[in-house]
Amino acid sequence: MKRFLFGLICCVLVHSAMAQINVIPKPTQVLTAKGAWTLKAKTKIGAPADAKWSHVAEMLAAQLGKATGQAVSTTKGKGDVTLAVSSDASLGEEGYRLLSTPKGVTIQAQTAKGAFYGVQTLLQLLPAEVFSETPVAGVKWVVPYVTIKDVPRYAYRGLMLDVCRHFMPIEFVKKYIDLIALHKQNQFHWHLTDDQGWRIEIKKYPELKTISSKRKETMKGHYGDQKYDGKPYEGFYTQDEIKEVIKYAEDRFVNVIPEIEMPGHALAALAAYPQLGNNPDKIYEVGTRWGVYDDVFMPREETFKFLEDVLTEVIDLFPSKYIHIGGDECPKVQWKESRFAQGIIQKEGLKDEHGLQSYVIKRIDKFITAKGRRMIGWDEILEGGLSPNATVMSWRGIEGGIAAAKERHDVIMTPGNFCYLDHYQAEAKTQPIAIGGFTDLAESYSYEPTPAELTADEAKHILGVQGNVWTEYMKTPAYVQYMVWPRATALAEVGWTSKEGKNFEDFSKRMEIHKKRLDFLGVNYFGAPINGKFEYVWPEKK
């Protein structure tokens, strides 16, 4: 009976505490007590004598110092705020335990990564002003007495950014990564090549940056209007800039996954290297309209050499174990009309052009695997037979993810109706131009990544969830922010918090406090007050 009463009391404390602790994503377990610990005038952040742990301590000290204007320093071992190694195996690589008591704050974790996520929670337990870049006067810098144990539901929690349709400057990419880290997401999927622009320097093929990174004009208005702005558009990242972003992300425990599209979405590359296409005599131009082009790579040996050379440089740049090769929306019309392509189909005993796409993907998968990496592709890579080591990113609904998981392939769930953040999020006539569709905050939050159709064993192959951001209509960083947050915040909670722990009404209440944090971070989220008014920073309407 005593155990039952104790458990009942703990449950009451946990549920009552969750309404008071405005942390996003929602932690696994929370217990609170009356009172709060106050930062000292000279707060010390203690951490183990390890480079990664020290780095986490220094990042916390820097942010506290900026916001409070106080002298915050780091030390080895114990401090007023202490980061400590835990022996609790249940925390895993990313979990943490946070204790706030009259003696100070302790964050325990098995890894520096777990400690980093504990730090994100600590910052959210402090007043929202802690996210200010300059000292804020008149704030009581207090942390409520609390005990939190927190472990993520899914290992993969990602956010993608397309920089091909509209190029995004390095400083914004870093801010994007900051916001990924704040929300305890751990994957930044960087979509770097497409029909409308090639955005990564490849030293062996210099014309990818001199030709493929530029288009003569861009669509304006909706696709159906078929109007163009007549203005040249360009942009690419040097390999040094890529390294800079990767290092920045690593410092925040975010993995950067590059995407190099193949065999479709290849027009920008063909503009520079037409011999890789199905009609080497054709004059290709980087795409100016949105949508899918029939121009795709022809699977000649010369093409495979090009793709392997590109991937070699990409793999040398990116430490990510995952390399994304696209594989989506590959029209087959040119392969159907090509005697060469039909010859490969006959020679290799393939069923049809879908089999030819599978042939291309399997060869690339073999190459990536030989380099010690793993290939990710959109769910079209299921067509014609799936590569043995491939991870599937299910975007055309959940069916591709279900099929792949049943075949014991790893899956990242990102179905369009929940996870595509280029959809309208309010009535279209009240919004700046977008691609179409409708996905509001509630719908994104409602998503359940593990399909009910899977057995418990099959469900283990659902690695997690990702939000996707396609930028056809997002010309500026301000508009990207407007479309992404807070829907990406909802998806962050979908990826971190248990199914039983989710509650949209509770999330919405916590989100009101979280918006204040985003305000201090200068995020132009949907509903953000700009210059003291609710005015959105929109790109020019059509």
C-alpha positions as CSV (number, residue, x, y, z in Angstrom):
1,M,0.0,0.0,0.0
2,K,2.9,2.4,0.9
3,R,4.5,1.7,-2.5
4,F,1.2,2.4,-4.2
5,L,0.7,5.7,-2.4
6,F,4.2,6.8,-3.1
7,G,3.8,6.0,-6.8
8,L,0.5,7.8,-6.9
9,I,2.1,10.9,-5.3
10,C,4.9,10.8,-7.8
11,C,2.5,10.6,-10.7
12,V,0.6,13.6,-9.4
13,L,3.8,15.5,-9.0
14,V,4.9,14.6,-12.5
15,H,1.7,15.6,-14.1
16,S,1.4,18.9,-12.2
17,A,5.0,19.7,-12.9
18,M,4.7,19.3,-16.6
19,A,2.3,22.3,-16.7
20,Q,4.9,24.4,-14.8
21,I,8.0,23.4,-16.7
22,N,7.9,25.0,-20.1
23,V,10.5,22.8,-21.8
24,I,10.3,21.8,-25.5
25,P,10.6,19.0,-26.4
26,K,8.7,17.7,-23.4
27,P,11.0,15.7,-21.0
28,T,10.4,12.1,-20.2
29,Q,10.0,12.5,-16.4
30,V,9.7,15.7,-14.3
31,L,9.4,16.2,-10.5
32,T,9.3,19.6,-9.0
33,A,9.7,21.1,-5.5
34,K,9.0,24.6,-4.1
35,G,11.7,27.1,-4.5
36,A,14.4,28.0,-7.0
37,W,18.2,28.2,-7.2
38,T,19.6,31.6,-8.1
39,L,22.6,32.2,-10.3
40,K,25.5,33.7,-8.4
41,A,27.3,36.9,-9.3
42,K,30.3,34.8,-10.4
43,T,28.8,31.5,-11.4
44,K,31.1,28.6,-12.2
45,I,30.3,25.8,-14.7
46,G,32.1,22.6,-13.7
47,A,32.8,19.8,-16.2
48,P,35.1,16.7,-16.5
49,A,38.6,17.3,-17.9
50,D,37.6,16.2,-21.4
51,A,37.6,18.4,-24.5
52,K,34.0,17.7,-25.5
53,W,32.6,18.1,-22.0
54,S,34.7,21.3,-21.6
55,H,33.3,22.6,-24.8
56,V,29.7,22.1,-23.6
57,A,30.6,24.0,-20.4
58,E,32.2,26.8,-22.3
59,M,29.1,27.2,-24.5
60,L,26.8,27.4,-21.5
61,A,29.1,29.9,-19.8
62,A,29.3,32.1,-22.9
63,Q,25.5,32.2,-23.2
64,L,24.9,32.9,-19.5
65,G,27.6,35.6,-19.6
66,K,26.0,37.4,-22.6
67,A,22.5,37.4,-21.2
68,T,23.2,38.2,-17.6
69,G,26.2,40.4,-17.9
70,Q,27.8,38.5,-15.1
71,A,31.1,36.8,-14.9
72,V,30.5,33.2,-15.7
73,S,33.6,30.9,-15.9
74,T,34.3,27.2,-16.3
75,T,36.3,24.9,-14.0
76,K,37.3,21.3,-13.8
77,G,35.2,19.1,-11.6
78,K,32.3,20.6,-9.5
79,G,30.9,24.1,-10.0
80,D,27.7,25.9,-9.3
81,V,26.4,24.2,-12.4
82,T,28.1,20.8,-12.8
83,L,28.2,18.6,-15.8
84,A,29.0,15.1,-14.6
85,V,29.5,11.6,-16.2
86,S,26.7,9.2,-15.3
87,S,27.0,5.4,-15.0
88,D,23.2,5.1,-15.7
89,A,23.1,3.0,-18.9
90,S,19.4,3.8,-19.3
91,L,20.3,7.4,-20.4
92,G,22.0,6.1,-23.5
93,E,24.0,8.4,-25.8
94,E,21.6,11.3,-25.8
95,G,19.8,11.1,-22.4
96,Y,20.5,13.2,-19.3
97,R,19.4,13.8,-15.8
98,L,19.1,17.3,-14.4
99,L,18.8,18.2,-10.7
100,S,18.2,21.7,-9.5
101,T,18.6,22.0,-5.7
102,P,19.6,24.7,-3.1
103,K,23.3,23.7,-3.8
104,G,23.1,24.3,-7.5
105,V,22.4,22.5,-10.7
106,T,23.8,19.1,-11.8
107,I,23.5,17.7,-15.3
108,Q,24.4,14.0,-15.5
109,A,24.9,12.1,-18.8
110,Q,26.8,9.3,-20.3
111,T,28.2,11.4,-23.0
112,A,29.0,15.1,-23.7
113,K,26.1,15.0,-26.3
114,G,23.7,14.0,-23.5
115,A,25.1,16.8,-21.3
116,F,24.6,19.3,-24.2
117,Y,20.9,18.3,-24.4
118,G,20.7,18.8,-20.6
119,V,22.1,22.3,-21.1
120,Q,19.4,23.1,-23.6
121,T,16.8,22.1,-21.0
122,L,18.6,24.2,-18.3
123,L,18.5,27.2,-20.6
124,Q,14.8,26.7,-21.0
125,L,14.3,26.5,-17.3
126,L,15.8,30.0,-16.9
127,P,13.8,33.1,-18.0
128,A,13.5,33.5,-21.7
129,E,15.9,36.5,-21.6
130,V,18.7,34.0,-21.3
131,F,18.7,33.7,-25.1
132,S,19.5,37.4,-25.5
133,E,22.7,38.4,-27.2
134,T,23.2,41.4,-24.9
135,P,22.8,41.7,-21.1
136,V,19.2,42.1,-19.9
137,A,18.7,44.1,-16.7
138,G,16.1,43.5,-14.0
139,V,15.8,39.7,-14.5
140,K,15.8,37.2,-11.6
141,W,18.1,34.5,-12.9
142,V,16.5,31.5,-11.2
143,V,16.2,27.8,-11.9
144,P,13.2,26.1,-10.3
145,Y,14.0,23.1,-8.1
146,V,13.4,20.2,-10.3
147,T,14.5,16.6,-11.1
148,I,14.3,15.6,-14.8
149,K,15.2,12.4,-16.5
150,D,15.0,12.7,-20.2
151,V,15.7,10.2,-23.0
152,P,14.7,10.7,-26.7
153,R,12.1,8.4,-28.3
154,Y,13.9,8.2,-31.7
155,A,17.6,8.2,-32.6
156,Y,17.1,10.2,-35.8
157,R,15.5,13.7,-35.4
158,G,16.1,15.8,-38.5
159,L,15.4,18.9,-40.4
160,M,16.2,19.4,-44.1
161,L,17.0,22.5,-46.0
162,D,16.9,22.9,-49.8
163,V,19.4,25.5,-51.0
164,C,19.1,24.7,-54.7
165,R,15.9,26.6,-55.5
166,H,17.0,29.5,-53.4
167,F,20.5,29.8,-52.0
168,M,20.9,30.5,-48.3
169,P,24.0,32.3,-46.9
170,I,26.4,30.6,-44.5
171,E,25.3,32.7,-41.6
172,F,21.7,31.7,-42.0
173,V,22.7,28.0,-42.4
174,K,24.5,28.3,-39.0
175,K,21.4,29.9,-37.4
176,Y,19.3,27.0,-38.8
177,I,21.7,24.6,-37.1
178,D,21.4,26.6,-33.9
179,L,17.7,26.1,-33.9
180,I,18.0,22.4,-34.7
181,A,20.3,22.0,-31.7
182,L,18.0,24.1,-29.4
183,H,15.2,21.7,-30.1
184,K,17.3,18.6,-29.5
185,Q,17.3,17.6,-33.1
186,N,20.5,15.9,-34.3
187,Q,20.4,15.8,-38.1
188,F,20.8,18.6,-40.7
189,H,19.9,17.2,-44.1
190,W,21.5,19.6,-46.6
191,H,20.0,19.4,-50.1
192,L,22.8,20.6,-52.3
193,T,22.1,19.7,-55.9
194,D,19.1,19.8,-58.2
195,D,17.8,20.9,-61.6
196,Q,17.7,24.6,-60.6
197,G,21.2,24.8,-59.1
198,W,24.3,22.9,-58.0
199,R,25.5,24.4,-54.7
200,I,28.7,22.6,-53.7
201,E,32.2,23.0,-55.1
202,I,33.7,19.9,-56.6
203,K,37.3,20.5,-57.4
204,K,37.6,17.8,-60.0
205,Y,34.7,19.3,-61.9
206,P,35.1,23.1,-61.7
207,E,32.3,23.9,-64.1
208,L,29.8,22.7,-61.5
209,K,30.5,26.1,-59.8
210,T,31.1,28.3,-62.8
211,I,28.1,27.0,-64.9
212,S,25.8,24.7,-62.8
213,S,25.5,27.1,-59.9
214,K,23.9,29.8,-62.1
215,R,20.5,30.1,-63.8
216,K,19.4,32.9,-66.1
217,E,16.1,33.7,-64.3
218,T,13.6,32.4,-61.8
219,M,9.9,31.8,-61.8
220,K,7.8,34.4,-60.1
221,G,4.3,33.9,-58.8
222,H,2.6,30.5,-58.8
223,Y,3.8,27.8,-61.2
224,G,0.6,28.0,-63.2
225,D,1.3,31.7,-64.0
226,Q,4.4,30.7,-66.0
227,K,6.0,34.1,-65.3
228,Y,9.8,34.8,-64.8
229,D,11.7,37.6,-63.2
230,G,14.4,37.9,-65.9
231,K,17.1,38.2,-63.3
232,P,20.2,36.0,-63.2
233,Y,20.5,33.9,-60.0
234,E,23.6,32.1,-58.5
235,G,25.3,30.8,-55.4
236,F,27.5,27.9,-54.2
237,Y,29.5,26.9,-51.2
238,T,33.2,26.5,-51.4
239,Q,34.6,23.4,-49.8
240,D,36.1,25.6,-47.1
241,E,32.7,27.0,-46.3
242,I,31.3,23.5,-46.2
243,K,34.0,22.5,-43.7
244,E,33.1,25.6,-41.6
245,V,29.4,24.6,-41.4
246,I,30.3,21.0,-40.6
247,K,32.6,22.1,-37.7
248,Y,29.9,24.5,-36.5
249,A,27.3,21.7,-36.5
250,E,29.7,19.3,-34.8
251,D,30.2,21.8,-32.0
252,R,26.4,21.6,-31.4
253,F,26.2,17.8,-31.8
254,V,24.4,18.1,-35.1
255,N,25.3,15.7,-37.9
256,V,25.3,17.1,-41.5
257,I,23.9,14.8,-44.2
258,P,24.7,15.9,-47.8
259,E,22.3,15.2,-50.6
260,I,23.6,14.8,-54.1
261,E,20.7,14.0,-56.5
262,M,20.8,11.1,-59.0
263,P,19.8,9.8,-61.4
264,G,17.1,12.5,-61.9
265,H,17.1,16.1,-60.9
266,A,20.3,16.3,-62.8
267,L,19.8,19.3,-65.2
268,A,22.2,21.7,-63.5
269,A,25.0,19.2,-63.7
270,L,24.2,18.4,-67.4
271,A,24.4,22.1,-68.2
272,A,28.1,21.9,-67.4
273,Y,28.7,18.3,-68.6
274,P,26.2,17.5,-71.4
275,Q,28.1,14.2,-72.2
276,L,26.5,12.7,-69.1
277,G,23.0,13.1,-70.5
278,N,20.9,11.1,-72.9
279,N,21.6,13.6,-75.7
280,P,25.2,14.7,-75.6
281,D,24.6,17.1,-78.5
282,K,21.9,19.0,-76.6
283,I,22.5,22.4,-75.1
284,Y,21.3,22.0,-71.6
285,E,20.6,25.0,-69.3
286,V,20.2,25.1,-65.6
287,G,16.5,24.9,-64.8
288,T,14.5,28.1,-64.4
289,R,11.1,26.7,-63.7
290,W,10.0,24.5,-60.7
291,G,9.0,20.9,-61.0
292,V,10.5,17.9,-62.6
293,Y,12.6,17.8,-65.9
294,D,12.9,14.8,-68.2
295,D,16.6,15.4,-68.5
296,V,18.4,12.7,-66.3
297,F,21.8,11.1,-66.2
298,M,22.4,8.4,-68.7
299,P,24.0,5.4,-67.0
300,R,27.1,5.2,-69.1
301,E,30.4,4.2,-67.4
302,E,31.5,7.9,-67.9
303,T,28.5,8.9,-65.8
304,F,29.3,6.5,-63.1
305,K,32.9,7.8,-63.0
306,F,31.6,11.3,-62.6
307,L,29.2,10.4,-59.8
308,E,31.8,8.4,-58.0
309,D,34.3,11.2,-58.3
310,V,31.8,13.7,-56.9
311,L,30.8,11.3,-54.1
312,T,34.5,10.8,-53.2
313,E,35.0,14.5,-52.6
314,V,31.7,14.7,-50.7
315,I,32.6,11.8,-48.5
316,D,36.0,13.3,-47.9
317,L,34.3,16.5,-46.8
318,F,31.4,15.1,-44.7
319,P,32.0,12.8,-41.8
320,S,28.4,11.7,-41.7
321,K,27.8,8.0,-41.9
322,Y,24.8,8.7,-44.1
323,I,25.1,10.0,-47.7
324,H,21.8,11.0,-49.4
325,I,21.6,10.3,-53.1
326,G,18.1,11.5,-53.8
327,G,16.7,8.9,-56.2
328,D,13.3,10.6,-56.4
329,E,11.2,11.8,-59.3
330,C,13.3,10.3,-62.0
331,P,11.4,10.4,-65.3
332,K,12.0,7.4,-67.5
333,V,11.0,8.8,-70.9
334,Q,14.5,9.4,-72.2
335,W,15.6,5.9,-71.1
336,K,12.6,4.4,-72.9
337,E,13.6,6.2,-76.1
338,S,17.4,5.4,-75.7
339,R,18.8,2.4,-77.5
340,F,21.8,2.5,-75.1
341,A,19.5,2.5,-72.0
342,Q,17.4,-0.3,-73.5
343,G,20.7,-2.2,-74.2
344,I,21.6,-2.0,-70.5
345,I,18.2,-3.3,-69.5
346,Q,18.6,-6.3,-71.9
347,K,22.2,-7.0,-71.0
348,E,21.6,-6.9,-67.2
349,G,18.3,-8.8,-67.4
350,L,16.3,-5.9,-65.9
351,K,12.5,-5.9,-66.1
352,D,12.1,-2.3,-67.3
353,E,13.2,1.3,-66.8
354,H,12.4,1.1,-63.1
355,G,14.8,-1.8,-63.0
356,L,17.4,0.4,-64.7
357,Q,17.0,3.0,-61.9
358,S,17.5,0.3,-59.3
359,Y,20.6,-0.8,-61.2
360,V,22.0,2.7,-61.0
361,I,21.1,3.0,-57.3
362,K,22.6,-0.4,-56.4
363,R,25.9,0.5,-58.1
364,I,26.0,3.8,-56.2
365,D,25.1,2.0,-53.0
366,K,27.9,-0.5,-53.5
367,F,30.3,2.4,-54.0
368,I,29.2,4.3,-50.9
369,T,29.2,1.1,-48.8
370,A,32.8,0.4,-49.9
371,K,33.7,3.8,-48.6
372,G,32.4,2.8,-45.1
373,R,29.2,4.9,-45.4
374,R,25.5,4.2,-45.7
375,M,23.2,5.4,-48.5
376,I,19.9,7.2,-47.9
377,G,17.4,7.7,-50.7
378,W,13.8,8.9,-51.1
379,D,11.2,6.2,-51.2
380,E,11.4,5.9,-55.1
381,I,14.5,3.8,-54.6
382,L,12.1,1.0,-53.7
383,E,11.0,0.9,-57.3
384,G,12.7,-1.9,-59.2
385,G,14.1,-3.5,-56.1
386,L,15.8,-2.0,-53.1
387,S,19.6,-1.8,-52.6
388,P,20.7,-4.1,-49.8
389,N,22.2,-1.4,-47.5
390,A,19.8,1.5,-48.3
391,T,18.0,3.6,-45.7
392,V,14.6,4.8,-47.1
393,M,13.3,8.3,-46.5
394,S,9.5,7.9,-46.8
395,W,7.9,11.1,-48.2
396,R,5.0,10.0,-50.5
397,G,2.9,9.1,-47.5
398,I,3.8,6.3,-45.2
399,E,3.5,3.3,-47.5
400,G,7.1,3.4,-48.6
401,G,8.3,3.4,-45.0
402,I,6.0,0.4,-44.2
403,A,7.2,-1.6,-47.2
404,A,10.9,-0.9,-46.4
405,A,10.5,-1.7,-42.7
406,K,8.8,-5.0,-43.5
407,E,11.8,-5.8,-45.6
408,R,14.0,-5.0,-42.6
409,H,15.4,-1.8,-44.1
410,D,15.9,1.3,-41.9
411,V,13.4,4.1,-42.5
412,I,13.2,7.8,-41.8
413,M,9.6,9.0,-41.8
414,T,8.9,12.3,-43.5
415,P,5.4,12.1,-45.2
416,G,4.4,15.2,-47.0
417,N,1.1,15.9,-45.3
418,F,2.7,16.2,-41.8
419,C,6.4,17.0,-42.5
420,Y,6.5,19.3,-45.5
421,L,7.0,22.7,-44.2
422,D,6.6,24.5,-47.6
423,H,2.8,23.9,-47.3
424,Y,0.5,26.7,-46.3
425,Q,-0.1,26.9,-42.6
426,A,-3.1,29.3,-42.7
427,E,-5.7,30.3,-45.2
428,A,-3.8,30.9,-48.5
429,K,-5.2,34.3,-49.2
430,T,-3.8,35.6,-45.9
431,Q,-0.3,34.3,-46.6
432,P,2.7,35.0,-48.8
433,I,2.9,32.7,-51.8
434,A,3.7,29.0,-51.2
435,I,3.7,25.8,-53.2
436,G,0.3,24.8,-52.0
437,G,-1.2,22.2,-49.6
438,F,-2.1,22.8,-46.0
439,T,-0.2,21.7,-42.9
440,D,-0.8,23.6,-39.7
441,L,0.9,23.3,-36.3
442,A,-1.7,20.9,-35.0
443,E,-1.3,18.5,-37.9
444,S,2.5,18.4,-37.7
445,Y,2.2,17.8,-34.0
446,S,-0.3,15.0,-34.5
447,Y,2.1,12.8,-36.5
448,E,2.9,9.3,-35.2
449,P,6.1,8.1,-37.0
450,T,5.7,4.4,-36.2
451,P,3.0,2.9,-38.4
452,A,0.5,0.7,-36.6
453,E,0.8,-1.8,-39.5
454,L,4.3,-2.8,-38.3
455,T,5.1,-5.6,-35.8
456,A,7.3,-4.7,-32.8
457,D,10.3,-6.2,-34.6
458,E,9.6,-4.3,-37.8
459,A,9.0,-1.1,-35.9
460,K,12.6,-1.1,-34.7
461,H,13.6,-0.1,-38.3
462,I,11.8,3.3,-37.9
463,L,14.8,5.4,-37.1
464,G,12.9,8.7,-36.6
465,V,11.3,11.7,-38.2
466,Q,12.3,14.7,-40.3
467,G,10.8,18.0,-41.4
468,N,11.5,19.0,-45.1
469,V,11.9,22.5,-46.3
470,W,11.8,23.0,-50.1
471,T,12.5,26.6,-51.1
472,E,10.9,27.2,-54.5
473,Y,8.9,30.1,-53.0
474,M,11.2,30.9,-50.1
475,K,13.5,33.6,-51.4
476,T,14.9,34.9,-48.1
477,P,16.1,33.5,-44.8
478,A,13.2,35.4,-43.1
479,Y,10.6,33.6,-45.1
480,V,12.3,30.2,-44.5
481,Q,12.0,30.9,-40.8
482,Y,8.4,32.0,-41.2
483,M,7.5,28.7,-42.8
484,V,9.7,26.4,-40.6
485,W,9.0,27.5,-37.1
486,P,7.0,26.6,-35.0
487,R,6.0,23.6,-37.1
488,A,9.6,22.3,-36.8
489,T,9.3,22.7,-33.1
490,A,6.3,20.4,-33.1
491,L,8.2,17.8,-35.1
492,A,11.1,18.1,-32.7
493,E,8.7,17.0,-29.9
494,V,7.3,14.3,-32.2
495,G,10.8,12.9,-32.5
496,W,11.9,13.3,-28.8
497,T,8.8,12.8,-26.6
498,S,7.1,9.5,-26.0
499,K,3.8,8.8,-27.7
500,E,2.0,8.8,-24.3
501,G,3.7,12.0,-23.3
502,K,2.4,14.1,-26.2
503,N,-0.6,16.5,-25.7
504,F,-1.2,19.3,-28.2
505,E,-3.0,21.5,-25.7
506,D,-0.1,21.2,-23.3
507,F,2.4,21.8,-26.1
508,S,0.5,24.9,-27.1
509,K,0.8,26.4,-23.6
510,R,4.5,25.7,-23.5
511,M,4.8,27.1,-27.0
512,E,3.6,30.5,-25.8
513,I,6.6,30.7,-23.5
514,H,8.9,29.2,-26.2
515,K,7.9,32.0,-28.6
516,K,9.5,34.5,-26.2
517,R,12.8,32.6,-26.5
518,L,12.5,32.6,-30.3
519,D,11.9,36.4,-30.1
520,F,15.2,36.9,-28.2
521,L,16.9,34.7,-30.8
522,G,15.5,36.9,-33.6
523,V,13.5,34.1,-35.3
524,N,10.8,35.3,-37.8
525,Y,8.5,32.4,-36.9
526,F,4.8,32.3,-37.9
527,G,3.1,34.7,-35.6
528,A,6.3,36.5,-34.5
529,P,6.0,40.2,-33.5
530,I,8.3,42.2,-35.8
531,N,9.1,45.7,-34.6
532,G,6.5,45.5,-31.9
533,K,3.7,44.6,-34.3
534,F,2.4,41.4,-35.7
535,E,3.8,42.0,-39.2
536,Y,5.5,39.3,-41.1
537,V,8.7,39.7,-43.1
538,W,7.5,38.4,-46.4
539,P,9.1,38.2,-49.8
540,E,7.4,40.1,-52.5
541,K,4.0,38.7,-53.4
542,K,3.2,37.9,-57.0
